[in-house]
Amino acid sequence: MDSGPSGPGGRQDAGGEPSDGRPVKLEGVRDGELIATRGRTVYRGPSPASLRRVGRLPVPAGGVAGAGFRLRTSATLRRPLSRLVGRFPAATVAAVDAGALVATAGRWVFASADGGATWRRTARLPASSGPVGVLPSALCVHEGTVHLGEYPLSAGDTARIRVSHDAGETWETALALPEVRHVHGVARDPYTGEYWVTTGDADDECVIGRLRDGRLDPVGGGSQEWRAVQPAFTPEYVLWGVDCNYTDEKRIYRLAREDIADVGPGADGDLDPTPVASLSTPVFYSAAVEAGGERWVAFSTSASATPDSTAPGTRVTGGDGTRVVAASSASAYTRWFEVTAARRRRGLVERLGVDGVVPASNAYTFLASDGRRLLVNPYNTRERDGRVLEFGPDFFESLPGRSSATVGK
């Protein structure tokens, strides 16, 4: 693995934070405008320093359910809780068009038709859904159609892929997946128009496949090699990273499209993807940018504070930090550079050694791209926590030896 200009002692490209200096979670970018959240409050703006508050997700229920929702999402209540367990995200938001947004938080789905100023609850998710509802990688938008992959935590709830054709106002089930624990990602391949799905977490639940004719048509699965969150697409390849705490290596794999073309219904992992990098922490999110006539693919890793319940034998956590790595088409995605890295922030429960009783928060780095800028958002980290960092074409063009083809480690 090569250290780029942002490595230790190096240059960090331009980035920033909201004008009030408080951390945010980056949700995405559309038409040059960033979308971010702080708790259940939604912000928009052309740059990190110009983010402005536009609205707030409503409390969707009364009684105990509503009280729990307030505890997890209210800025006033979250602040002392984050000191105990670390910062934790509260929502997932995606832009459908210039005015329409969809969001998930807890077991609820919301829609906005006025840019996020006002919101309506439009659907329920499984009762055991996590705090943010679904992962950012599982909310996929294309030309007004929204696909949503559910993330239940209980074996008693069946994960579904749901679809909306009216910007999140109404939903239907595209596919039920009783054989998997939850959906990690739904992504549209820009080169074929097909929708790809990733699932986990035990070996037999790990599948990377395509949504076809109301079924999940696997490209591969059946082992941790196929346990992925958000794949990346290029004209020649599909790439993904392994989201697993307990494997010795968390590899990034590359699969040639000519090999994928030969895969028919019922594939069970017979394909042999090529490992192109090996990392020390689970791989989560991806984004792509164009720079200097090359296509760059970036992946970010997570740092888990909680053990993986599907791990055989000893339950281990997922490392102490999160990082972003990138490689380009010039090396056929075999030479990887570190873009940035940060250590996981530890709350009081960990420092006191009682994190086994009260769960501690993970660290992530959220990614987004408008095609030319890579936007990087470390979250619950000791460095640059909640800032949005920008890496433009100049950054990628400055990386040394871009055309060298060596496997990154």
N, C-alpha and C positions, 0 to 999 in steps of 0.2 A: 504494500500500500504506500503510495507516494503522498508526501505532505505538500499541498499546494501553498499559494501565497497566504492562505488564512491559517496555516498550521502554527505550531508553537513559535512565538516570536515573530510571526508574519503579519501581513496586512489583512484587515477585515474590510470587505466591501461595504458600501454605504448602507445604512439601515437606520432604524429609529424606533421610537415608541410614541404613543399618543401624547398629545401636548400636556396632559395632566400627569404624565410620568408613571402611570400605573400599568401593570402588565395586562395583556390581552391574549386571547386565543385566536389565531388566524383561522378563518373559515374558508377563504378562497378569494379569487379575484375574477372579475368579469368586466369586460370593456374598459380595462384600465383602472377599475375601482376596487379597492380592498374591502372585504367584509370581515368583521371580527366580532368577538363577543367577550364580555366580562360578566361572569355569572349568566343571568338570562337577559342582560341588556345587549342590544345589537348596535354595532358601530359600522359606519361606512366612510370612505374617503379615498382620494387619489394617492395618498402616501401614508406611511405610518404616523407621521407627525401631524397629519391633518384629519385623522379619524374623528368623526363626530357622532354623537349619540343620535339614533333615529327612532328607537322604540324599545319595547321590552316584552318578552314572552309573558303571557298572563299566567296566573295560578289556575290550573285547569280543574281543580276539584276542591271540595270543602273537607272538613273533618280532619282525620288523621292523615289521609293521603295528601291533602293540601298543605298541612303543617310540615310533613316530611319534604314536600317539594320546595317549600320556602326555605327550609333549613339547608337544602343542597344548593339552592340557586340564588338566594338573596345575598347581596354583597355585604350587608351589615352582619348577617349571621355567618357567612362563609369565612370572614376574616379571622376570627378567633379559632375556627375549626381548622383552617389551613395552617395556623401556627402549630397545631397539634400533630396533624397527619401529613402536611405538605399541601401544595396547591393541587386542585383537581378540577377538571372541566365540568361544565354543567349542561352544555347543549351542543348539538351539531346543526349547522345551518348551510344551505346551498341556495344559490341564485338560479331561478328558472329563466328569467329574462330581466329586462331593465327594472321592472316593477315588482315582479312576483318572487317570493322567497318561500322555501319550505324549511322546517326545523323539526328536530326531535329533542325531547328532554324527558328522562325517566320513561314512563310507559305511554307517553303521549306524542302525537304528531300535530304540528301547527302549520298554518299557511297564512301568508300575507300578500295582499294585492297592491299595496302602496309603499313598496320599498322597505318594509320592516317597521313602519310607524304603528300599525295596528295588526293584531294577530287573532286568528280563530283556531280553536281546537277542532281538528277534522278527523282524527282516527286514534285508536288505541293500539299499542304494541303489547306483546306478551307481558304478563304481570311481573316476570322476573327480569325484565330488561334492565340493563345497567344504567348508571346515572345520566349518560348522554343520549340514551335511547339506542342509536345505532352508531357504528364507527363512521368517521368522515369518509372512509373509502367505500362504504356501503350505501351512500346516497349519491346516485348517478343521474345526471341531467343531460338531456340532449333534445334540442328543438321542441321544448315544451313538455316532453315526456320525462317522468321521474320514476326511476327504479329504486327500491329501498330493500335492503337485506337485513332481516331482523337478527337481533343478538340476545336471545334469551340465555339466562344463566342456569336455569333449572331444567333437568331432564324431563320434567312434566310438561314443559311448553315446547311446541313444535315451531321451529324456525320456518319463516316463509319469505319468499321474494314477492313484494307487492309493487304494483305499478299504478301510476296516476297519469291521465292524459289531460288533466285540467289544472295543472300547477298545484297539485296537492289538495284540491278541494274534495275530491272523492277518490277512493282507492279500491282496487280489486286484487285478488290473489293470483299471481302469475304462476306460482309453483310453491308447493309445500315440501319441506325437506325433513321428514321425521328421522332420517338416518344420520343426521349430523347434529352437532351441539349448537352451532350458530354460524351465521354468515359473516365472513370477514370483509368481503368486498364484492361490489358489482361495478364493472368498468366496461365502457364501450371502446372497442378497437376502432380507432379512426381510419384504419386502412381497409377494413373489411365490413365495418358497420355492425359486427356481431357483439353481443353482450357476453362478457366473461364473468365467471363467479368463482370466488375462493371460499372454502369452508374449513372448519376445524372442530375439535383439536386432537383427539386420539388418532392413532394411525389410520384406522378404518374410516374416520370422519374427514380426513384431509383429502380434499379434491380441488383440482383446478380444472374448470370445464367451461363449456359454452351453453348459454340458454337457447335451446332450440325446440320449437314446436311444443312448448309446454313441458319440457323436461330438461334436466341438467345432463348434458352430454359430455362425459369426462374426457379430458386430454390425458390426465394422469392422476394418480392418487394411491392411497393405501400405505403411506409412510410419511415421516416428518419432512422428507425431501419435498413433498408437495403441500406443506403447510405454509401458506402464503397469506398476505393481507392485500396488498395493492400491486398488481402487475404493471409493467411498463411496456409500451409498444413502440416498435420501430419498423421501418419497411421490411427489414430482413429478419427480425427476431421478436420473440416475446421473452421478457426477463422478469424474474421475481426473486425475492429474498426469503429465507426461512425464518418464520416466526416461532421459535422454540427456545425456551430457557435452558433445557437440559441436554441438548446435543453439544458435543465438544466443539463443533464448528457450525457457525450460522452462515451458510453459503449463499451467495447470489448465483442463480442459474440462468443460463441462456439456452433457448430452444429455437432452432431455425424454423422458419415458416414452411419450408419445403418438407420438413419432417412432420409438422402439425397437419399439413394438407393430407397426409396419408392416414390420419387417425379417423377411425369410424366409430359408430355407436358402441358403447360398452368397453371402452378402453380402461385398463386397470393399472396404468403406471409402467407399461412395457417400454415406453420411450425412455431414452437415456439422455437427460439434459446435461449440458456442459457446465461444470462449475467454473466461474470466472473470477470469483473473489471469496475470501473467507474472513468473517468478522467475528467479534467476540460477544456481541449482544444481538437480540432478536431484531430482524428487519421488519419494518412496518410500511412506511408511506413512500410513494414515488412521485416524481414530476420530471418533465422533459423541457429542454430549451434548445433553441437554435443559436449557434455562435460560430462565426468564421467558416460558414459552409458545412459545419458538422452538427450532428444531433447529439446532445448530451443528455444522458439519463442519470438522475440522482435518486438515491435511496436514503432514508433516515432510519435509525434504530431507536429502540426503546430501552429503558432501564426499569425492570420490574422490581417492586418492593415485596410483592406477594408471590409465594410459591405456585408453581403450575400444578393444578390438581390432577392433571392427566399424566404427570411424570411417573415412570416406573421407579420403584425404590426410593432413594433419597429425594426429597423435594427441595429444589434449589430455586433461587431467585435469578433475575436476569441482568446482573451486572450493576455497575455503579455509575454509568454515564450513557449519554446518547450522542450520536454523531451523524454527520451527513457525508456521504461519499458520492462521487460522480465519475463517469467514464464516457468516452465518446465513440462515435462511429469510426473514427480514424484508427482505433485499435481493435475494432470489432467488439468493443466493451470488455476488453481484457486487462486494461491498465486503469486502475482506480486511484483517484486522488481524494484526500480528506478535505472537505470544504470547511467544516467547522465542527466543534465538539464542545460538550458541556457536561459537568458532573451533576448527578441527581441531588436535588435539595432534600434534606432530611428534616422531618418534623420532630417535635418534642417527644412523641411516643417512641421513636427509634432511639433518640439520644438517651432516653430513660430505660430502654430495653424492654418496653411493654408492647412492641409492635405486633407480637403474636396474639395479643388480646384485642387491640384496636388496629384495624388495617391501615397501613401507610400508603401513600400515593406514589404512583409510577411517574417516571419522567418520559416525555415524548419530544420529538421535534416534528411539528406540522409543516407540510410543504404545500406550495402552490406555484403556479406559473402562468404567465400570460403569453408564453411562447418565446419571449426574449429575456425576461427577468425570472430568476429563481428566487422565490420568497421563502424564507426560512424562519421558523418561529419556535425556539426552544421553550419548553413548558415544564414548570416545576424543576428548574435547574438552578445551580448556584451561580452560573454565569449567564448573562443576557436573558434572564428569565422573563418571558412575556414580551420580549422585543420582537419586532419584525425586521429581519435582515434582508437586504437586497443584493443579489449577485447578478450583474449584467453581462453582456457579451464580452466586455473588456476583461472581466475577471477570468472567464473561461479561456479566452484567447491568450492570456498571459501564462497559463499553466505550462510548465516546461516539458519538452519531449512528447507532445501530444500524439505523435504518430508512432511511438514505440509500442510494440505489441508484446507486453509481458503480463503475466497473470498477477493481479494484485492480491496481496495478503494482508 
